[in-house]
Structure formats: C-alpha cells, structure tokens
Amino acid sequence: MKKGGLLLILVLLGLLAWWGVGVYNNLIAKQETVEQSVGDIQAAYQKRADQIPNVAATAKQYSDYESEAFKNIVEARAKATATTIDMSNLDEQQLANYQKVQDELMNTMRANLNVIVEQYPDLKANTLYLNLQESIESCENQISNARRVFNEKAKDFNQYLRRFPNNIIAKFGSFEKMPYFEASEGAETAPNVKELFNE
C-alpha cells in the first residue's frame, strides 16, 4: 500500500475516533444535566416537606387534641424525605415509587389538616397559616416545573442517545435511555391548595 493511502486511512481513523470521543463527551454532559435536574426535583420536594412542620405547628396552636392527625403527617413526611432517587439505578419503577410516596404525603396532609380546619375555622384566617398556604402552593409550582425540566432533559438525552450513529457509541459506553416522570393518577386536575386547607 502506498504511503498516501495509509495516511488517508490514518486520517479517517483519527476523524472517526475524534467524532466518537465527541459523541461520548456529549452523552456524558447530557447525562449530567439529567442528574442535575433530578437533584432539582428532590430539592423542590424537600422544600415542600420542610414547610409541613410549619403548617402543622400553626394548626397545632389551635388544638392540642389532634395528636393523631399530626402523628400521621409527621410519619408521612418522614417516609417521603427518606425516599430518594438513585441515579445509578434509575428506572421507571423507581420514579413511580418516588412519586407515589410524595403523593401519599400530600394526601395524608390534606386529609388530616381538613379535619383540623373544620374543627377550628379561625385557623383559616391566621396570617401565618395563609402565608404557609402560599408557600406550599409555590412549592407545588416548583415541583411541577422541576419535573417538566427533568422530562425535557431526559427527552434531549434519549433523542441524542438513540440517533444513528450516536447509538453505536452509546452501546460501547453502556448508556441507557432515561425514564420520564409520569403524571400521577388524577394529575390531569391541577392541585387545589385551597382544598388542602378546606377553604
């Protein structure tokens, strides 16, 4: 083989390697972006969980007789904050379980606080309680936005991963498709925070 042909083959192999490294690095960058958005989701849920003791403490000022309701809320919050997302083992089932635990927290909070508000209607007019209500509504919006961003980043990653010939590099790098956060059952109805406080 002539020297020029060998040089051409080496140049083509070099370009192919350069392209493969570029695809691999892009996959890493997109994967990191998805992982960051998972952290944002967890932070938004944690912020909501951090507000719950404040809501419960405000409600408790009106009654020391509702210890069962507060116990239920505290237990649901503990379960929700103990449940995390493991990026090294991320799949649809893990995201569904995480979402289920978070939904259970809100359902427990709604059910128990509604009982307290019904028995102590003055609580609805308490300024601190109203401020906390707005704070939780803000947290719900942040959660929704964080989940939307995660799904956008996961879609971007998945599309890049599945494109030919990127999928060849992805197989060598053991990259796998990212799951999406699915809407919870009944999520087509926007959350009504007023209902949470029985207004």
C-alpha positions in Angstrom: 0.0 0.0 0.0 1.3 3.4 -0.9 2.2 5.9 1.7 -0.6 8.3 0.7 -3.3 5.6 1.1 -2.0 4.7 4.5 -2.0 8.3 5.5 -5.6 8.7 4.3 -6.7 5.7 6.3 -4.9 7.0 9.4 -6.6 10.4 8.9 -10.0 8.8 8.5 -9.5 6.6 11.7 -8.4 9.8 13.5 -11.5 11.6 12.5 -13.7 8.6 13.4 -12.0 8.5 16.9 -12.4 12.3 17.3 -16.1 12.0 16.4 -16.6 9.1 18.8 -15.0 11.0 21.6 -17.2 14.0 20.9 -20.4 11.9 21.0 -19.2 10.2 24.2 -18.5 13.5 25.8 -21.9 14.9 24.7 -23.6 11.9 26.2 -21.8 12.4 29.5 -22.7 16.1 29.5 -26.4 15.4 28.8 -26.5 12.7 31.4 -25.0 15.1 34.0 -27.7 17.6 33.0 -30.4 15.0 33.7 -28.8 14.1 37.0 -28.8 17.8 38.0 -32.5 18.1 37.2 -33.2 15.0 39.4 -31.4 16.9 42.2 -33.7 19.9 41.5 -36.8 17.7 41.8 -35.6 16.3 45.1 -34.8 19.8 46.4 -38.3 21.0 45.4 -39.9 18.1 47.2 -37.6 18.7 50.2 -38.6 22.3 50.3 -42.3 21.3 50.5 -41.5 18.7 53.2 -39.7 21.4 55.2 -42.9 23.6 55.1 -45.1 20.8 56.5 -43.9 21.1 60.1 -44.6 24.9 60.0 -48.1 24.2 58.8 -48.6 21.6 61.4 -47.2 23.8 64.1 -49.5 26.6 63.2 -52.5 24.3 63.1 -51.4 22.8 66.4 -51.6 26.2 68.1 -55.4 25.9 67.7 -55.6 22.4 69.2 -53.5 20.0 71.3 -56.2 17.4 70.8 -55.4 16.4 67.3 -52.2 14.5 68.1 -53.3 11.6 65.8 -53.5 13.9 62.8 -50.1 15.4 63.5 -48.6 12.0 64.0 -50.0 10.9 60.6 -48.5 13.9 58.9 -45.1 13.5 60.6 -44.9 9.8 59.7 -45.9 10.5 56.0 -43.3 13.3 55.9 -40.6 11.0 57.3 -41.3 8.4 54.7 -41.3 11.0 51.9 -38.0 12.5 52.9 -36.4 9.1 53.4 -37.3 8.1 49.8 -34.7 9.3 47.3 -33.8 8.7 43.6 -30.8 6.6 42.9 -29.2 7.8 39.6 -27.1 4.7 39.4 -30.2 2.5 39.2 -32.7 4.9 37.6 -35.8 3.3 36.0 -39.5 3.9 35.6 -40.4 1.9 38.6 -38.1 3.9 40.9 -39.5 7.2 39.6 -43.1 5.8 40.1 -42.3 4.7 43.6 -40.8 8.1 44.5 -43.8 9.9 43.1 -46.2 7.6 44.9 -44.6 8.4 48.3 -44.7 12.1 47.6 -48.4 11.9 46.6 -49.1 9.9 49.8 -47.6 12.7 51.8 -49.9 15.3 50.2 -52.9 13.1 50.6 -52.2 12.5 54.3 -51.7 16.2 54.8 -54.9 17.1 53.1 -57.0 14.5 54.9 -55.6 15.4 58.4 -55.5 19.2 58.1 -59.0 19.3 56.7 -60.3 17.7 59.9 -58.4 20.3 62.0 -59.6 23.3 59.9 -63.2 22.1 60.0 -63.0 21.9 63.8 -61.1 25.2 64.1 -62.4 27.6 61.4 -60.5 30.6 62.8 -57.3 28.8 61.6 -58.2 29.8 58.1 -57.9 33.5 58.9 -54.5 33.1 60.7 -51.9 35.2 58.8 -49.1 32.7 59.4 -51.3 29.9 58.1 -52.2 31.9 55.0 -48.5 32.6 54.3 -47.7 29.0 54.7 -50.5 28.1 52.3 -49.0 30.4 49.7 -45.6 28.9 50.4 -46.8 25.4 49.8 -48.6 26.5 46.6 -45.2 28.0 45.5 -43.5 24.7 46.3 -46.1 22.8 44.2 -45.3 25.0 41.3 -41.6 24.5 41.7 -42.1 20.7 41.8 -44.1 20.9 38.7 -41.5 23.0 36.9 -38.6 20.8 38.1 -40.4 17.7 36.8 -41.1 19.4 33.5 -37.4 20.3 33.2 -36.3 16.8 34.1 -38.5 15.3 31.4 -37.2 17.8 28.8 -33.6 17.0 29.7 -34.4 13.2 29.7 -36.0 13.6 26.2 -33.0 15.5 24.9 -30.7 12.8 26.3 -32.8 10.0 24.9 -33.1 11.5 21.4 -29.3 12.1 21.2 -28.7 8.6 22.5 -30.9 6.9 20.0 -29.8 8.8 16.9 -27.7 6.8 14.5 -24.7 6.6 14.6 -24.6 8.0 18.2 -26.3 4.8 19.4 -23.2 2.9 18.5 -21.1 4.9 20.9 -23.8 4.8 23.5 -23.8 1.0 23.4 -20.0 1.0 23.9 -20.3 3.5 26.8 -23.2 1.5 28.4 -25.6 4.5 28.2 -29.2 3.6 28.7 -32.4 5.5 28.0 -33.6 7.7 30.8 -37.1 7.2 32.2 -39.6 10.1 32.5 -41.7 11.3 35.4 -45.2 10.2 34.6 -48.2 12.1 35.9 -49.8 10.6 38.9 -53.3 9.3 38.7 -55.7 12.2 38.8 -52.8 14.6 38.0 -54.8 15.9 35.0 -56.6 18.0 37.5 -54.5 20.9 38.8 -53.7 20.7 42.5 -56.1 22.8 44.5 -54.2 24.1 47.5 -57.3 25.8 48.9 -58.8 22.3 49.2 -55.8 21.3 51.2 -56.8 24.0 53.7 -60.5 23.4 53.2 -61.3 27.0 52.2 
